[in-house]
Amino acid sequence: MNKITVSAIINAPIKKVWDCYTNPNHIVNWNFADPSWHCPSATNDMRIGGTYKARMEAKDGSFGFDFEAVYTQIESEKYFSYEFGGRVASVDFKNNDSQTEVVVVFDAESENLVEMQRAGWQAILNNFKNYTEHN
């Protein structure tokens, strides 16, 4: 299975970056790839075997889906991995003083072009960066 990597350097300390990435009160504010979409709800049971759920949908109600994953590894404020639909993703948080690099690696799926998948996940990560730096 192809692995796709996206990353961003966030101008915020790791504690804030981790909180904004994992706290459902923050997730609903950044977890979408396009401004015509939103994330109306999210839950996060952040423990090995725990479930992450996020509802992603078009603001006009024309389409939506639930993203659901189960955590397989967690090292607080450093790393976590999860399985979703037979695929795996990992998220690394690298502390660099007042900045934090977030690196997401995930298994590509076969329905959409790799570049389209990379662009979508990178857009979500860019939203995360913007949200975290301005809140």
The first five atom37 places (N, CA, C, CB, O) and aatype in JSON, in Angstrom:
{
  "aatype": [12, 2, 11, 9, 16, 19, 15, 0, 9, 9, 2, 0, 14, 9, 11, 11, 19, 17, 3, 4, 18, 16, 2, 14, 2, 8, 9, 19, 2, 17, 2, 13, 0, 3, 14, 15, 17, 8, 4, 14, 15, 0, 16, 2, 3, 12, 1, 9, 7, 7, 16, 18, 11, 0, 1, 12, 6, 0, 11, 3, 7, 15, 13, 7, 13, 3, 13, 6, 0, 19, 18, 16, 5, 9, 6, 15, 6, 11, 18, 13, 15, 18, 6, 13, 7, 7, 1, 19, 0, 15, 19, 3, 13, 11, 2, 2, 3, 15, 5, 16, 6, 19, 19, 19, 19, 13, 3, 0, 6, 15, 6, 2, 10, 19, 6, 12, 5, 1, 0, 7, 17, 5, 0, 9, 10, 2, 2, 13, 11, 2, 18, 16, 6, 8, 2],
  "atom_mask": [
    [1, 1, 1, 1, 1],
    [1, 1, 1, 1, 1],
    [1, 1, 1, 1, 1],
    [1, 1, 1, 1, 1],
    [1, 1, 1, 1, 1],
    [1, 1, 1, 1, 1],
    [1, 1, 1, 1, 1],
    [1, 1, 1, 1, 1],
    [1, 1, 1, 1, 1],
    [1, 1, 1, 1, 1],
    [1, 1, 1, 1, 1],
    [1, 1, 1, 1, 1],
    [1, 1, 1, 1, 1],
    [1, 1, 1, 1, 1],
    [1, 1, 1, 1, 1],
    [1, 1, 1, 1, 1],
    [1, 1, 1, 1, 1],
    [1, 1, 1, 1, 1],
    [1, 1, 1, 1, 1],
    [1, 1, 1, 1, 1],
    [1, 1, 1, 1, 1],
    [1, 1, 1, 1, 1],
    [1, 1, 1, 1, 1],
    [1, 1, 1, 1, 1],
    [1, 1, 1, 1, 1],
    [1, 1, 1, 1, 1],
    [1, 1, 1, 1, 1],
    [1, 1, 1, 1, 1],
    [1, 1, 1, 1, 1],
    [1, 1, 1, 1, 1],
    [1, 1, 1, 1, 1],
    [1, 1, 1, 1, 1],
    [1, 1, 1, 1, 1],
    [1, 1, 1, 1, 1],
    [1, 1, 1, 1, 1],
    [1, 1, 1, 1, 1],
    [1, 1, 1, 1, 1],
    [1, 1, 1, 1, 1],
    [1, 1, 1, 1, 1],
    [1, 1, 1, 1, 1],
    [1, 1, 1, 1, 1],
    [1, 1, 1, 1, 1],
    [1, 1, 1, 1, 1],
    [1, 1, 1, 1, 1],
    [1, 1, 1, 1, 1],
    [1, 1, 1, 1, 1],
    [1, 1, 1, 1, 1],
    [1, 1, 1, 1, 1],
    [1, 1, 1, 0, 1],
    [1, 1, 1, 0, 1],
    [1, 1, 1, 1, 1],
    [1, 1, 1, 1, 1],
    [1, 1, 1, 1, 1],
    [1, 1, 1, 1, 1],
    [1, 1, 1, 1, 1],
    [1, 1, 1, 1, 1],
    [1, 1, 1, 1, 1],
    [1, 1, 1, 1, 1],
    [1, 1, 1, 1, 1],
    [1, 1, 1, 1, 1],
    [1, 1, 1, 0, 1],
    [1, 1, 1, 1, 1],
    [1, 1, 1, 1, 1],
    [1, 1, 1, 0, 1],
    [1, 1, 1, 1, 1],
    [1, 1, 1, 1, 1],
    [1, 1, 1, 1, 1],
    [1, 1, 1, 1, 1],
    [1, 1, 1, 1, 1],
    [1, 1, 1, 1, 1],
    [1, 1, 1, 1, 1],
    [1, 1, 1, 1, 1],
    [1, 1, 1, 1, 1],
    [1, 1, 1, 1, 1],
    [1, 1, 1, 1, 1],
    [1, 1, 1, 1, 1],
    [1, 1, 1, 1, 1],
    [1, 1, 1, 1, 1],
    [1, 1, 1, 1, 1],
    [1, 1, 1, 1, 1],
    [1, 1, 1, 1, 1],
    [1, 1, 1, 1, 1],
    [1, 1, 1, 1, 1],
    [1, 1, 1, 1, 1],
    [1, 1, 1, 0, 1],
    [1, 1, 1, 0, 1],
    [1, 1, 1, 1, 1],
    [1, 1, 1, 1, 1],
    [1, 1, 1, 1, 1],
    [1, 1, 1, 1, 1],
    [1, 1, 1, 1, 1],
    [1, 1, 1, 1, 1],
    [1, 1, 1, 1, 1],
    [1, 1, 1, 1, 1],
    [1, 1, 1, 1, 1],
    [1, 1, 1, 1, 1],
    [1, 1, 1, 1, 1],
    [1, 1, 1, 1, 1],
    [1, 1, 1, 1, 1],
    [1, 1, 1, 1, 1],
    [1, 1, 1, 1, 1],
    [1, 1, 1, 1, 1],
    [1, 1, 1, 1, 1],
    [1, 1, 1, 1, 1],
    [1, 1, 1, 1, 1],
    [1, 1, 1, 1, 1],
    [1, 1, 1, 1, 1],
    [1, 1, 1, 1, 1],
    [1, 1, 1, 1, 1],
    [1, 1, 1, 1, 1],
    [1, 1, 1, 1, 1],
    [1, 1, 1, 1, 1],
    [1, 1, 1, 1, 1],
    [1, 1, 1, 1, 1],
    [1, 1, 1, 1, 1],
    [1, 1, 1, 1, 1],
    [1, 1, 1, 1, 1],
    [1, 1, 1, 1, 1],
    [1, 1, 1, 1, 1],
    [1, 1, 1, 0, 1],
    [1, 1, 1, 1, 1],
    [1, 1, 1, 1, 1],
    [1, 1, 1, 1, 1],
    [1, 1, 1, 1, 1],
    [1, 1, 1, 1, 1],
    [1, 1, 1, 1, 1],
    [1, 1, 1, 1, 1],
    [1, 1, 1, 1, 1],
    [1, 1, 1, 1, 1],
    [1, 1, 1, 1, 1],
    [1, 1, 1, 1, 1],
    [1, 1, 1, 1, 1],
    [1, 1, 1, 1, 1],
    [1, 1, 1, 1, 1],
    [1, 1, 1, 1, 1]
  ],
  "atom_positions": [
    [[0.84, -1.19, 0.0], [0.0, 0.0, 0.0], [0.88, 1.24, 0.0], [-0.96, 0.0, 1.22], [1.86, 1.33, 0.75]],
    [[0.54, 2.21, -0.85], [1.28, 3.47, -0.9], [1.1, 4.26, 0.38], [0.83, 4.3, -2.09], [0.01, 4.31, 0.94]],
    [[2.18, 4.87, 0.85], [2.14, 5.77, 2.0], [2.22, 7.2, 1.47], [3.31, 5.47, 3.02], [2.99, 7.5, 0.55]],
    [[1.42, 8.08, 2.05], [1.43, 9.49, 1.69], [1.82, 10.27, 2.94], [0.03, 9.96, 1.13], [1.36, 9.97, 4.04]],
    [[2.68, 11.28, 2.77], [3.13, 12.11, 3.89], [2.75, 13.56, 3.65], [4.65, 11.98, 4.11], [2.96, 14.09, 2.56]],
    [[2.19, 14.19, 4.68], [1.94, 15.63, 4.67], [2.52, 16.19, 5.96], [0.39, 15.96, 4.53], [2.62, 15.48, 6.96]],
    [[2.9, 17.47, 5.95], [3.47, 18.05, 7.15], [3.27, 19.56, 7.18], [4.96, 17.72, 7.24], [2.97, 20.19, 6.16]],
    [[3.42, 20.11, 8.37], [3.34, 21.56, 8.55], [4.13, 21.93, 9.79], [1.85, 22.03, 8.68], [4.23, 21.16, 10.74]],
    [[4.71, 23.12, 9.76], [5.38, 23.67, 10.94], [4.44, 24.71, 11.54], [6.79, 24.3, 10.58], [4.09, 25.7, 10.9]],
    [[4.03, 24.46, 12.78], [3.08, 25.33, 13.47], [3.85, 26.23, 14.42], [1.99, 24.48, 14.24], [4.69, 25.76, 15.2]],
    [[3.58, 27.52, 14.36], [4.23, 28.48, 15.24], [3.51, 28.52, 16.58], [4.26, 29.9, 14.6], [2.83, 29.48, 16.92]],
    [[3.69, 27.42, 17.33], [3.09, 27.28, 18.66], [3.83, 26.16, 19.38], [1.54, 26.97, 18.56], [4.36, 25.25, 18.74]],
    [[3.86, 26.22, 20.72], [4.52, 25.15, 21.48], [3.75, 23.84, 21.39], [4.66, 25.56, 22.95], [2.55, 23.82, 21.12]],
    [[4.47, 22.75, 21.61], [3.91, 21.41, 21.41], [2.66, 21.16, 22.26], [4.96, 20.36, 21.73], [1.73, 20.5, 21.78]],
    [[2.61, 21.65, 23.48], [1.45, 21.42, 24.35], [0.17, 21.97, 23.71], [1.67, 22.07, 25.73], [-0.86, 21.3, 23.71]],
    [[0.25, 23.18, 23.18], [-0.91, 23.79, 22.51], [-1.25, 23.03, 21.23], [-0.63, 25.28, 22.19], [-2.42, 22.79, 20.94]],
    [[-0.24, 22.67, 20.46], [-0.46, 21.96, 19.2], [-1.15, 20.62, 19.46], [0.87, 21.73, 18.45], [-2.12, 20.28, 18.78]],
    [[-0.66, 19.87, 20.44], [-1.27, 18.58, 20.8], [-2.73, 18.78, 21.2], [-0.49, 17.9, 21.95], [-3.61, 18.04, 20.75]],
    [[-2.99, 19.77, 22.06], [-4.36, 20.03, 22.53], [-5.28, 20.38, 21.37], [-4.36, 21.16, 23.57], [-6.39, 19.85, 21.27]],
    [[-4.84, 21.26, 20.49], [-5.69, 21.66, 19.36], [-5.94, 20.5, 18.4], [-5.05, 22.83, 18.6], [-6.99, 20.43, 17.76]],
    [[-4.96, 19.58, 18.3], [-5.1, 18.45, 17.38], [-5.98, 17.35, 17.93], [-3.74, 17.89, 17.05], [-6.62, 16.62, 17.17]],
    [[-6.03, 17.21, 19.26], [-6.71, 16.05, 19.85], [-7.99, 16.39, 20.61], [-5.77, 15.35, 20.77], [-8.77, 15.48, 20.91]],
    [[-8.23, 17.64, 20.93], [-9.4, 18.03, 21.71], [-10.59, 18.3, 20.77], [-9.09, 19.29, 22.57], [-10.5, 19.17, 19.9]],
    [[-11.7, 17.56, 20.95], [-12.86, 17.74, 20.05], [-13.37, 19.18, 19.99], [-13.98, 16.84, 20.5], [-13.91, 19.6, 18.97]],
    [[-13.21, 19.95, 21.07], [-13.65, 21.36, 21.05], [-12.85, 22.17, 20.04], [-13.51, 21.98, 22.44], [-13.34, 23.19, 19.54]],
    [[-11.63, 21.74, 19.73], [-10.81, 22.39, 18.7], [-11.0, 21.72, 17.33], [-9.33, 22.36, 19.11], [-11.07, 22.4, 16.31]],
    [[-11.07, 20.39, 17.32], [-11.12, 19.63, 16.06], [-12.24, 20.15, 15.15], [-11.34, 18.13, 16.36], [-12.05, 20.25, 13.94]],
    [[-13.4, 20.47, 15.73], [-14.54, 20.91, 14.9], [-14.26, 22.23, 14.18], [-15.78, 21.06, 15.77], [-14.97, 22.58, 13.24]],
    [[-13.23, 22.96, 14.61], [-12.91, 24.25, 14.01], [-11.92, 24.19, 12.84], [-12.37, 25.16, 15.05], [-11.75, 25.19, 12.14]],
    [[-11.27, 23.06, 12.63], [-10.26, 22.99, 11.58], [-10.32, 21.74, 10.7], [-8.91, 23.07, 12.2], [-9.65, 21.69, 9.68]],
    [[-11.1, 20.74, 11.06], [-11.05, 19.44, 10.4], [-11.9, 19.36, 9.13], [-11.49, 18.37, 11.37], [-12.92, 18.66, 9.09]],
    [[-11.46, 20.09, 8.1], [-12.09, 20.04, 6.79], [-11.1, 20.56, 5.77], [-13.42, 20.87, 6.75], [-10.22, 21.36, 6.1]],
    [[-11.23, 20.1, 4.53], [-10.24, 20.43, 3.49], [-10.6, 21.67, 2.69], [-10.09, 19.26, 2.55], [-9.74, 22.27, 2.04]],
    [[-11.86, 22.07, 2.73], [-12.32, 23.17, 1.87], [-13.29, 24.04, 2.67], [-13.0, 22.62, 0.58], [-14.05, 23.52, 3.49]],
    [[-13.27, 25.37, 2.45], [-14.17, 26.26, 3.21], [-15.66, 25.98, 3.01], [-13.89, 27.69, 2.83], [-16.49, 26.43, 3.81]],
    [[-16.02, 25.25, 1.97], [-17.44, 24.92, 1.74], [-17.87, 23.72, 2.6], [-17.68, 24.61, 0.25], [-19.03, 23.33, 2.59]],
    [[-16.92, 23.15, 3.35], [-17.19, 22.03, 4.24], [-17.01, 22.46, 5.69], [-16.27, 20.85, 3.92], [-16.46, 23.53, 5.97]],
    [[-17.49, 21.62, 6.6], [-17.26, 21.85, 8.02], [-17.26, 20.51, 8.75], [-18.33, 22.79, 8.61], [-17.55, 19.47, 8.16]],
    [[-16.93, 20.57, 10.03], [-16.88, 19.39, 10.89], [-17.82, 19.69, 12.06], [-15.4, 19.06, 11.39], [-17.38, 20.19, 13.09]],
    [[-19.11, 19.37, 11.91], [-20.07, 19.76, 12.94], [-19.92, 19.03, 14.27], [-21.44, 19.53, 12.43], [-20.4, 19.52, 15.29]],
    [[-19.27, 17.86, 14.28], [-19.11, 17.15, 15.55], [-17.88, 16.27, 15.53], [-20.35, 16.31, 15.86], [-17.46, 15.78, 14.48]],
    [[-17.3, 16.07, 16.71], [-16.15, 15.19, 16.87], [-16.13, 14.65, 18.29], [-14.82, 15.94, 16.54], [-16.5, 15.35, 19.23]],
    [[-15.68, 13.41, 18.43], [-15.43, 12.83, 19.74], [-14.07, 12.16, 19.68], [-16.56, 11.8, 20.15], [-13.64, 11.72, 18.62]],
    [[-13.4, 12.08, 20.83], [-12.07, 11.5, 20.83], [-11.79, 10.81, 22.16], [-11.02, 12.58, 20.56], [-11.6, 11.45, 23.19]],
    [[-11.77, 9.48, 22.11], [-11.42, 8.66, 23.27], [-9.95, 8.28, 23.11], [-12.36, 7.37, 23.39], [-9.63, 7.21, 22.6]],
    [[-9.07, 9.18, 23.55], [-7.64, 9.07, 23.26], [-6.94, 8.09, 24.19], [-6.99, 10.44, 23.36], [-6.29, 8.47, 25.16]],
    [[-7.09, 6.81, 23.86], [-6.39, 5.72, 24.55], [-6.26, 4.59, 23.54], [-7.14, 5.25, 25.87], [-7.03, 4.53, 22.58]],
    [[-5.31, 3.7, 23.74], [-5.15, 2.57, 22.82], [-6.45, 1.76, 22.83], [-3.92, 1.68, 23.22], [-6.93, 1.37, 23.9]],
    [[-7.0, 1.53, 21.66], [-8.29, 0.86, 21.53], [-9.46, 1.82, 21.55], [0.0, 0.0, 0.0], [-10.59, 1.43, 21.28]],
    [[-9.2, 3.1, 21.88], [-10.24, 4.13, 21.9], [-10.58, 4.59, 20.49], [0.0, 0.0, 0.0], [-9.8, 4.4, 19.56]],
    [[-11.75, 5.2, 20.35], [-12.25, 5.6, 19.04], [-12.25, 7.11, 18.86], [-13.66, 5.06, 18.84], [-12.63, 7.87, 19.76]],
    [[-11.82, 7.52, 17.69], [-11.91, 8.91, 17.24], [-13.02, 8.96, 16.19], [-10.52, 9.44, 16.66], [-13.04, 8.13, 15.27]],
    [[-13.94, 9.91, 16.31], [-15.0, 10.06, 15.32], [-15.14, 11.53, 14.96], [-16.35, 9.49, 15.84], [-15.12, 12.4, 15.84]],
    [[-15.28, 11.8, 13.67], [-15.53, 13.17, 13.21], [-16.52, 13.13, 12.07], [-14.21, 13.86, 12.77], [-16.39, 12.33, 11.13]],
    [[-17.52, 13.99, 12.15], [-18.49, 14.14, 11.07], [-17.98, 15.24, 10.14], [-19.94, 14.47, 11.62], [-17.71, 16.36, 10.59]],
    [[-17.85, 14.93, 8.88], [-17.4, 15.91, 7.9], [-18.5, 16.03, 6.86], [-16.03, 15.5, 7.25], [-18.97, 15.02, 6.32]],
    [[-18.91, 17.27, 6.57], [-19.98, 17.42, 5.59], [-19.92, 18.77, 4.89], [-21.33, 17.24, 6.25], [-19.37, 19.74, 5.41]],
    [[-20.52, 18.8, 3.71], [-20.65, 20.04, 2.95], [-21.61, 20.96, 3.72], [-21.15, 19.78, 1.48], [-22.62, 20.5, 4.25]],
    [[-21.29, 22.25, 3.76], [-22.14, 23.18, 4.5], [-23.55, 23.25, 3.92], [-21.51, 24.57, 4.49], [-24.5, 23.55, 4.63]],
    [[-23.68, 22.97, 2.62], [-25.02, 23.01, 1.99], [-25.8, 21.71, 2.21], [-24.88, 23.28, 0.5], [-26.92, 21.57, 1.73]],
    [[-25.2, 20.75, 2.93], [-25.88, 19.5, 3.25], [-25.93, 18.49, 2.12], [0.0, 0.0, 0.0], [-26.59, 17.46, 2.25]],
    [[-25.24, 18.76, 1.01], [-25.32, 17.88, -0.17], [-24.56, 16.57, 0.0], [-24.8, 18.61, -1.38], [-24.87, 15.59, -0.67]],
    [[-23.59, 16.54, 0.88], [-22.8, 15.33, 1.06], [-22.13, 15.37, 2.42], [-21.74, 15.17, -0.07], [-21.83, 16.45, 2.93]],
    [[-21.89, 14.2, 3.0], [-21.18, 14.13, 4.27], [-20.79, 12.7, 4.57], [0.0, 0.0, 0.0], [-21.31, 11.76, 3.98]],
    [[-19.86, 12.56, 5.49], [-19.45, 11.22, 5.9], [-18.88, 11.28, 7.31], [-18.41, 10.63, 4.91], [-18.5, 12.34, 7.8]],
    [[-18.84, 10.12, 7.95], [-18.24, 9.99, 9.27], [-16.87, 9.35, 9.12], [-19.15, 9.14, 10.22], [-16.73, 8.29, 8.52]],
    [[-15.88, 10.02, 9.66], [-14.53, 9.45, 9.71], [-14.39, 8.82, 11.08], [-13.41, 10.54, 9.45], [-14.59, 9.49, 12.1]],
    [[-14.03, 7.54, 11.12], [-13.89, 6.84, 12.38], [-12.59, 6.06, 12.38], [-15.1, 5.91, 12.64], [-12.25, 5.4, 11.39]],
    [[-11.86, 6.14, 13.49], [-10.58, 5.46, 13.61], [-10.41, 4.91, 15.02], [-9.41, 6.41, 13.26], [-11.04, 5.38, 15.97]],
    [[-9.55, 3.9, 15.15], [-9.25, 3.29, 16.46], [-7.75, 3.43, 16.71], [-9.7, 1.77, 16.51], [-6.93, 3.06, 15.87]],
    [[-7.41, 3.98, 17.88], [-6.01, 4.21, 18.23], [-5.26, 2.9, 18.47], [-5.91, 5.08, 19.46], [-5.77, 1.99, 19.14]],
    [[-4.05, 2.82, 17.92], [-3.2, 1.64, 18.09], [-1.95, 1.94, 18.91], [-2.81, 1.08, 16.73], [-1.41, 1.05, 19.56]],
    [[-1.48, 3.19, 18.9], [-0.33, 3.61, 19.69], [-0.52, 5.07, 20.07], [1.01, 3.41, 18.9], [-1.05, 5.86, 19.29]],
    [[-0.08, 5.42, 21.28], [-0.15, 6.81, 21.72], [1.04, 7.09, 22.65], [-1.51, 7.11, 22.45], [1.28, 6.35, 23.6]],
    [[1.76, 8.15, 22.35], [2.77, 8.68, 23.26], [2.46, 10.17, 23.38], [4.26, 8.42, 22.74], [2.76, 10.95, 22.48]],
    [[1.86, 10.55, 24.49], [1.32, 11.9, 24.69], [2.3, 12.99, 24.3], [0.9, 12.08, 26.12], [3.47, 12.98, 24.69]],
    [[1.8, 13.94, 23.53], [2.54, 15.1, 23.03], [3.72, 14.74, 22.14], [3.03, 15.91, 24.19], [4.62, 15.55, 21.92]],
    [[3.71, 13.49, 21.6], [4.79, 13.08, 20.7], [4.29, 12.36, 19.44], [5.75, 12.18, 21.43], [4.75, 12.65, 18.33]],
    [[3.35, 11.42, 19.61], [3.04, 10.52, 18.51], [1.75, 9.77, 18.78], [4.2, 9.53, 18.28], [1.43, 9.46, 19.93]],
    [[1.0, 9.49, 17.73], [-0.05, 8.49, 17.84], [-0.29, 7.87, 16.47], [-1.36, 9.11, 18.4], [0.04, 8.46, 15.44]],
    [[-0.87, 6.68, 16.48], [-1.25, 6.02, 15.24], [-2.64, 5.43, 15.42], [-0.22, 4.91, 14.85], [-3.1, 5.17, 16.53]],
    [[-3.31, 5.23, 14.28], [-4.66, 4.69, 14.32], [-4.97, 3.93, 13.04], [-5.69, 5.8, 14.53], [-4.33, 4.12, 12.01]],
    [[-5.98, 3.07, 13.14], [-6.46, 2.3, 11.99], [-7.83, 2.82, 11.61], [-6.52, 0.77, 12.31], [-8.64, 3.17, 12.47]],
    [[-8.08, 2.88, 10.31], [-9.38, 3.31, 9.81], [-9.65, 2.62, 8.48], [-9.44, 4.85, 9.64], [-8.88, 2.74, 7.53]],
    [[-10.75, 1.9, 8.42], [-11.14, 1.22, 7.19], [-10.07, 0.34, 6.58], [0.0, 0.0, 0.0], [-9.91, 0.32, 5.36]],
    [[-9.32, -0.39, 7.4], [-8.27, -1.26, 6.88], [-6.98, -0.53, 6.55], [0.0, 0.0, 0.0], [-6.03, -1.13, 6.04]],
    [[-6.93, 0.75, 6.81], [-5.74, 1.56, 6.55], [-5.16, 2.06, 7.87], [-6.08, 2.77, 5.62], [-5.81, 1.98, 8.91]],
    [[-3.94, 2.56, 7.82], [-3.24, 3.03, 9.01], [-2.73, 4.45, 8.77], [-2.07, 2.08, 9.37], [-2.34, 4.8, 7.66]],
    [[-2.73, 5.25, 9.83], [-2.13, 6.59, 9.78], [-1.36, 6.81, 11.07], [-3.22, 7.7, 9.59], [-1.68, 6.25, 12.11]],
    [[-0.32, 7.64, 10.98], [0.43, 8.04, 12.17], [0.64, 9.55, 12.13], [1.81, 7.29, 12.25], [0.74, 10.16, 11.06]],
    [[0.69, 10.14, 13.32], [0.9, 11.58, 13.44], [2.03, 11.8, 14.43], [-0.42, 12.31, 13.91], [1.96, 11.39, 15.59]],
    [[3.1, 12.46, 13.96], [4.27, 12.78, 14.78], [4.27, 14.27, 15.1], [5.58, 12.39, 14.06], [3.98, 15.1, 14.24]],
    [[4.58, 14.58, 16.35], [4.7, 15.97, 16.81], [6.16, 16.17, 17.21], [3.72, 16.27, 18.01], [6.64, 15.54, 18.15]],
    [[6.86, 17.06, 16.51], [8.29, 17.28, 16.77], [8.48, 18.67, 17.34], [9.14, 17.09, 15.48], [8.23, 19.67, 16.66]],
    [[8.92, 18.72, 18.59], [9.1, 19.97, 19.32], [10.37, 20.68, 18.85], [9.16, 19.71, 20.83], [11.44, 20.08, 18.78]],
    [[10.23, 21.97, 18.53], [11.37, 22.78, 18.15], [11.2, 24.15, 18.79], [11.5, 22.89, 16.58], [10.9, 25.14, 18.12]],
    [[11.39, 24.2, 20.11], [11.22, 25.43, 20.9], [9.81, 25.99, 20.74], [12.25, 26.48, 20.49], [8.85, 25.39, 21.22]],
    [[9.67, 27.14, 20.07], [8.36, 27.77, 19.94], [7.58, 27.26, 18.73], [8.52, 29.28, 19.84], [6.47, 27.73, 18.46]],
    [[8.15, 26.32, 18.01], [7.47, 25.73, 16.86], [7.31, 24.23, 17.06], [8.25, 26.02, 15.55], [8.05, 23.6, 17.81]],
    [[6.31, 23.68, 16.38], [6.07, 22.24, 16.41], [5.83, 21.76, 14.99], [4.88, 21.88, 17.34], [4.96, 22.29, 14.29]],
    [[6.58, 20.77, 14.56], [6.33, 20.17, 13.26], [5.37, 19.01, 13.44], [7.66, 19.71, 12.58], [5.58, 18.15, 14.29]],
    [[4.32, 18.98, 12.62], [3.37, 17.88, 12.63], [3.54, 17.14, 11.3], [1.88, 18.4, 12.82], [3.44, 17.74, 10.23]],
    [[3.79, 15.84, 11.39], [3.98, 15.01, 10.21], [2.95, 13.89, 10.25], [5.44, 14.43, 10.14], [2.9, 13.1, 11.19]],
    [[2.12, 13.82, 9.21], [1.09, 12.8, 9.1], [1.46, 11.86, 7.96], [-0.33, 13.44, 8.87], [1.71, 12.31, 6.84]],
    [[1.49, 10.57, 8.23], [1.75, 9.55, 7.21], [0.55, 8.62, 7.21], [3.1, 8.76, 7.49], [0.14, 8.11, 8.25]],
    [[-0.03, 8.4, 6.02], [-1.22, 7.55, 5.95], [-1.2, 6.67, 4.71], [-2.48, 8.4, 5.96], [-0.57, 7.0, 3.71]],
    [[-1.9, 5.55, 4.8], [-2.05, 4.64, 3.67], [-2.99, 5.26, 2.65], [-2.57, 3.26, 4.13], [-4.08, 5.72, 2.99]],
    [[-2.56, 5.26, 1.41], [-3.41, 5.74, 0.33], [-4.56, 4.76, 0.1], [-2.6, 5.95, -0.97], [-4.42, 3.56, 0.36]],
    [[-5.67, 5.28, -0.38], [-6.76, 4.38, -0.8], [-6.74, 4.3, -2.32], [-8.16, 4.87, -0.28], [-6.03, 5.07, -2.97]],
    [[-7.51, 3.39, -2.88], [-7.4, 3.12, -4.31], [-8.44, 3.84, -5.16], [-7.51, 1.66, -4.54], [-8.37, 3.76, -6.39]],
    [[-9.4, 4.55, -4.54], [-10.46, 5.19, -5.32], [-10.05, 6.52, -5.92], [-11.67, 5.39, -4.46], [-10.54, 6.89, -7.0]],
    [[-9.17, 7.26, -5.25], [-8.79, 8.59, -5.7], [-7.29, 8.65, -5.98], [-9.19, 9.64, -4.67], [-6.51, 7.9, -5.4]],
    [[-6.9, 9.56, -6.86], [-5.5, 9.73, -7.18], [-4.7, 10.11, -5.93], [-5.33, 10.8, -8.27], [-5.2, 10.82, -5.06]],
    [[-3.47, 9.62, -5.86], [-2.6, 9.9, -4.72], [-2.46, 11.41, -4.51], [-1.22, 9.25, -4.92], [-2.53, 11.89, -3.38]],
    [[-2.27, 12.17, -5.6], [-2.1, 13.61, -5.48], [-3.34, 14.27, -4.89], [-1.8, 14.22, -6.85], [-3.23, 15.22, -4.11]],
    [[-4.52, 13.78, -5.25], [-5.76, 14.33, -4.71], [-5.85, 14.04, -3.2], [-6.98, 13.74, -5.45], [-6.26, 14.9, -2.42]],
    [[-5.48, 12.82, -2.81], [-5.49, 12.47, -1.39], [-4.5, 13.33, -0.61], [-5.17, 10.97, -1.2], [-4.81, 13.84, 0.46]],
    [[-3.28, 13.47, -1.16], [-2.26, 14.29, -0.5], [-2.76, 15.73, -0.35], [-0.92, 14.26, -1.3], [-2.62, 16.34, 0.71]],
    [[-3.34, 16.27, -1.4], [-3.83, 17.66, -1.38], [-4.93, 17.84, -0.34], [-4.35, 18.07, -2.77], [-4.97, 18.86, 0.36]],
    [[-5.82, 16.87, -0.22], [-6.91, 16.96, 0.75], [-6.41, 16.93, 2.19], [0.0, 0.0, 0.0], [-6.82, 17.74, 3.01]],
    [[-5.53, 15.98, 2.48], [-4.99, 15.87, 3.84], [-4.1, 17.08, 4.17], [-4.19, 14.56, 4.01], [-4.08, 17.55, 5.3]],
    [[-3.35, 17.58, 3.16], [-2.51, 18.75, 3.4], [-3.39, 19.98, 3.66], [-1.57, 19.01, 2.2], [-3.05, 20.81, 4.5]],
    [[-4.5, 20.1, 2.95], [-5.42, 21.23, 3.17], [-5.97, 21.21, 4.6], [-6.58, 21.2, 2.14], [-6.08, 22.25, 5.24]],
    [[-6.32, 20.02, 5.09], [-6.8, 19.9, 6.47], [-5.7, 20.31, 7.44], [-7.28, 18.46, 6.77], [-5.95, 21.04, 8.4]],
    [[-4.48, 19.85, 7.19], [-3.36, 20.21, 8.07], [-3.07, 21.71, 8.01], [-2.1, 19.41, 7.67], [-2.72, 22.32, 9.02]],
    [[-3.22, 22.31, 6.84], [-3.04, 23.77, 6.71], [-4.11, 24.51, 7.5], [-3.08, 24.19, 5.23], [-3.81, 25.52, 8.14]],
    [[-5.36, 24.03, 7.48], [-6.43, 24.62, 8.3], [-6.06, 24.51, 9.77], [-7.79, 23.91, 8.02], [-6.26, 25.45, 10.54]],
    [[-5.53, 23.34, 10.16], [-5.11, 23.13, 11.54], [-4.04, 24.16, 11.94], [-4.58, 21.7, 11.73], [-4.13, 24.77, 13.0]],
    [[-3.04, 24.34, 11.09], [-1.97, 25.29, 11.36], [-2.54, 26.69, 11.56], [-0.93, 25.3, 10.21], [-2.22, 27.37, 12.53]],
    [[-3.39, 27.12, 10.64], [-3.99, 28.45, 10.71], [-4.82, 28.62, 11.98], [-4.86, 28.71, 9.47], [-4.71, 29.64, 12.67]],
    [[-5.65, 27.63, 12.28], [-6.48, 27.68, 13.48], [-5.62, 27.76, 14.75], [-7.4, 26.45, 13.54], [-5.86, 28.6, 15.61]],
    [[-4.63, 26.89, 14.85], [-3.81, 26.8, 16.06], [-3.0, 28.08, 16.26], [-2.87, 25.59, 15.98], [-2.85, 28.54, 17.39]],
    [[-2.47, 28.64, 15.2], [-1.66, 29.85, 15.33], [-2.48, 31.09, 15.67], [-0.9, 30.08, 14.05], [-1.93, 32.06, 16.18]],
    [[-3.77, 31.06, 15.39], [-4.62, 32.25, 15.6], [-5.62, 32.11, 16.74], [-5.36, 32.57, 14.34], [-6.52, 32.94, 16.87]],
    [[-5.48, 31.07, 17.55], [-6.39, 30.87, 18.68], [-5.64, 30.63, 19.97], [-7.32, 29.7, 18.41], [-6.25, 30.44, 21.02]]
  ]
}
